[in-house]
Amino acid sequence: MEDFSRPRLYAVGNDTLKVGKIGGWEKTGSEYIKGYYDLVRDLHWHIDNDKWDYTKDEYLNNGMKITDKLTTINPFIK
């Protein structure tokens, strides 16, 4: 039986830490991941505008949710 009372340790690379801070693209290039700088800016926008039902981007785009998850490029072929 595994001991869940002890914390797990993870080694995290510099690129992953950088994306966590300032944001970046997923390895396949299909999705942008917001870093905590982006998330804090979004939180301040929501606080300042008292709007909580949708994302900041949806409010700024008149309710439109923008997606770019589809691509004609196969990310697995280099």
C-alpha positions in Angstrom: 0.0 0.0 0.0 1.3 3.4 -0.9 2.0 5.9 1.8 -0.1 9.0 1.0 0.8 10.9 4.2 4.2 11.9 2.7 4.5 14.6 0.1 5.6 13.8 -3.4 8.6 15.6 -4.8 8.7 16.7 -8.4 11.6 18.0 -10.5 10.3 20.8 -12.7 12.3 22.1 -15.7 13.1 25.8 -16.2 10.8 26.1 -19.2 7.9 24.7 -17.2 8.6 27.2 -14.4 8.8 30.1 -16.9 5.4 29.1 -18.5 3.9 28.9 -15.0 5.0 32.5 -14.4 4.5 34.3 -17.7 2.5 31.8 -19.8 3.2 30.0 -23.0 2.0 27.4 -25.5 1.4 23.8 -24.9 4.0 21.5 -26.5 1.7 20.7 -29.4 1.2 24.4 -30.0 -2.6 24.1 -29.9 -3.4 25.8 -26.6 -2.1 28.8 -24.8 -1.6 28.3 -21.1 -1.9 31.5 -18.9 0.8 32.0 -16.3 0.1 33.4 -12.9 0.9 36.9 -14.1 -1.9 36.7 -16.6 -4.2 35.1 -14.1 -3.6 37.9 -11.5 -4.2 40.6 -14.2 -7.5 38.8 -15.1 -8.5 38.6 -11.4 -7.9 42.4 -11.0 -10.0 43.1 -14.1 -12.9 41.0 -12.7 -12.6 42.8 -9.3 -12.4 46.3 -11.0 -15.4 45.5 -13.2 -17.4 43.3 -10.8 -18.1 40.8 -13.6 -17.8 37.1 -12.7 -20.1 35.1 -15.0 -17.6 34.7 -17.9 -13.9 35.0 -18.6 -12.4 38.4 -19.1 -11.7 37.5 -22.7 -15.4 36.6 -23.3 -16.5 40.0 -21.9 -14.0 41.8 -24.0 -15.1 39.9 -27.2 -18.8 40.5 -26.7 -19.5 37.0 -25.4 -17.6 35.2 -28.1 -15.3 32.4 -26.9 -12.3 32.2 -29.2 -10.7 28.8 -29.8 -7.8 27.8 -31.9 -7.5 24.1 -30.9 -7.9 22.8 -34.5 -5.0 22.7 -36.9 -4.1 21.3 -40.2 -0.5 20.7 -39.0 0.3 17.4 -37.4 2.4 18.3 -34.3 3.9 14.8 -34.2 5.6 15.0 -37.6 8.8 17.0 -37.5 
